[in-house]
Amino acid sequence: MGRASYTSPLTAEQIDLLRSCLTRDGFDFLEKPYAIFSAKKGKLNVTVYEKGPKVLIQGKETEDFVRFTLEPEVIGEARLGYEEVHQAEMFEPHFGVDESGKGDYFGPLVVAGVYTNREITRSLLDAGIMDSKRISSAKRIRELAAVIRSHIGEGYKVIRWAPTRYNELYDQFGNVNRMLAWGHASVIADLRQRLPYCPRALCDQFSKAPLIKNALTKKGIIITLEERTKAENDIAVAAASILARESFVDWMELVSAKIGLDVPFGAGPQVVPIARDFVASFGKERLPDLVKIHFKTTQEI
């Protein structure tokens, strides 16, 4: 099957070239949040995001567009199908770890890890796996999560700390990053126990201090650990981000139905009225069951 999704970083010059190609070929331009521009023609969607910047191409004609327009006219080299040359490390056996819910006032903190090797990476690439932050639809998150599990079997681990447990751990650790490092180390330790031959783990860098490494040492785990910015460009980390997001979204939807309130994502002004409604209905003593109580938002509520 042809690729239905593809992403690539672009320079400012390449963005201008791509815009010209899309205009020439009759694409309709659309407004899209966080995008420099977005264009559509038939079932093919091309969006250039501000962050990166990078282009995301989706639809049944993705592979043809990449091979016959993006690569020859914009990028100037063939990359599709040559990922093993340009991103060789991504195809070597390793664990990818990512989290969801860290910045959300409501809901849990979820950490997930995924094991990949050459065959799994190729399968996930062809399935259109990408960083969950670029996927706004809960339905799509669940579809991709099912695809991931079908390819990796038992090679994954998800830890979810619901708010009650999260707040207990925050009191114990006194710092979100230390908590997060412990979660990352716990996921890696679990995966390493099941897959002892895996030599390396990769995650996004959220602290300059060696917090995850120290947590792994306390657990007696010896493994090569790589922390870097934009680690989600790695398929294992991207897959982990999707599994973490799925678990986070599942909790949010389940609790929304249970309490009769539409629990919002994020930590902006939209969370305050819902939290106040919850306090009015269930009492402020129940708030730690629903939110990360150390957020400054709690005082406002």
HUPEGI-V647360 format. One record per helix or strand of 3 or more residues. SS is the DSSP state (H for helix, E for strand). FROM is the first residue (numbers start at 1). TO is the last residue. If there is no record, write none. Layout:
{{SS;FROM;TO} {SS;FROM;TO}}
This chain:
{{E;5;9} {H;12;24} {E;28;30} {E;35;41} {E;44;49} {E;54;58} {H;62;75} {H;83;86} {H;88;91} {E;94;100} {E;109;116} {H;118;126} {H;132;134} {H;138;152} {E;156;161} {H;163;173} {H;176;194} {E;200;204} {H;211;218} {E;224;228} {H;231;233} {H;235;259} {H;270;282} {H;284;289} {H;297;300}}
